């Protein structure tokens, strides 16, 4: 069991490459290169689902990675203005392709958009690797 | 019924029609109804510095291949299969491109070594290798492997004439903040006998 790794940064899409680097470092102990690349894409998708695509960078994005020997959990929390609520939806994934992409890349995911604070979570299990 | 569920059911019907050959337009409709997925994924890879139009083209061709190769009997959603196929093609496209940003020579060489080792180990193990397995094969540390893999994504180059937020382009700002030492050196040179 590894203790959580936390990353906090201004809520700017341009800074999400920092998240990708951290995902790579956090996942490298238990996942294959291909799984790491999938997880990097998924976490980027998750973060983008929280950020307001037309908004400024007033908020902060906090990302916490927790891993055990079998899986990695990533929790993204946005404090401040985020993606606006649309049509009463609060799952954040008003863009249906985001859901499909996350379905394809990780085992579980959930997003909840709120006023002033939004949260997205995912879990990816590693494949059973036969180490020789 | 949600729009998403409606779309999934529609896809299932389209694939059934495609399999029986009953509806010759089913293939076109399947591609058209998933073009949004191709666009969405192409945009996610656009930060790599390649023109978005080129990436959309790669993603669209991958989508057509996915429609042709999809087997509904396997019990996987088409969108899952298409996502994996499109991502695979986009990654291959980037791997086949050279660097436009000059990574340090050490990293370039290590990236090429890691890439070869990845292909070799994938073949031998029948799966994607772990980072420490790649490190062992290349005789370096796992952190070096991660660094090399990131360097392999360093394709992005931006023109110095490109707009930069609210500021003037870099080309207009270069040399704007005059180096005091340089200014003094120029004065000394001008005043020298």
Boltz contact constraints between the chains, C-beta under 6 A:
constraints:
  - contact:
      token1: [A, 24]
      token2: [B, 146]
      max_distance: 6.0
  - contact:
      token1: [A, 28]
      token2: [B, 131]
      max_distance: 6.0
  - contact:
      token1: [A, 28]
      token2: [B, 142]
      max_distance: 6.0
  - contact:
      token1: [A, 28]
      token2: [B, 146]
      max_distance: 6.0
  - contact:
      token1: [A, 32]
      token2: [B, 128]
      max_distance: 6.0
  - contact:
      token1: [A, 32]
      token2: [B, 130]
      max_distance: 6.0
  - contact:
      token1: [A, 33]
      token2: [B, 128]
      max_distance: 6.0
  - contact:
      token1: [A, 34]
      token2: [B, 128]
      max_distance: 6.0
  - contact:
      token1: [A, 96]
      token2: [B, 4]
      max_distance: 6.0
  - contact:
      token1: [A, 97]
      token2: [B, 36]
      max_distance: 6.0
  - contact:
      token1: [A, 97]
      token2: [B, 37]
      max_distance: 6.0
  - contact:
      token1: [A, 97]
      token2: [B, 40]
      max_distance: 6.0
  - contact:
      token1: [A, 100]
      token2: [B, 79]
      max_distance: 6.0
  - contact:
      token1: [A, 101]
      token2: [B, 83]
      max_distance: 6.0
  - contact:
      token1: [A, 104]
      token2: [B, 80]
      max_distance: 6.0
  - contact:
      token1: [A, 104]
      token2: [B, 83]
      max_distance: 6.0
  - contact:
      token1: [A, 104]
      token2: [B, 84]
      max_distance: 6.0
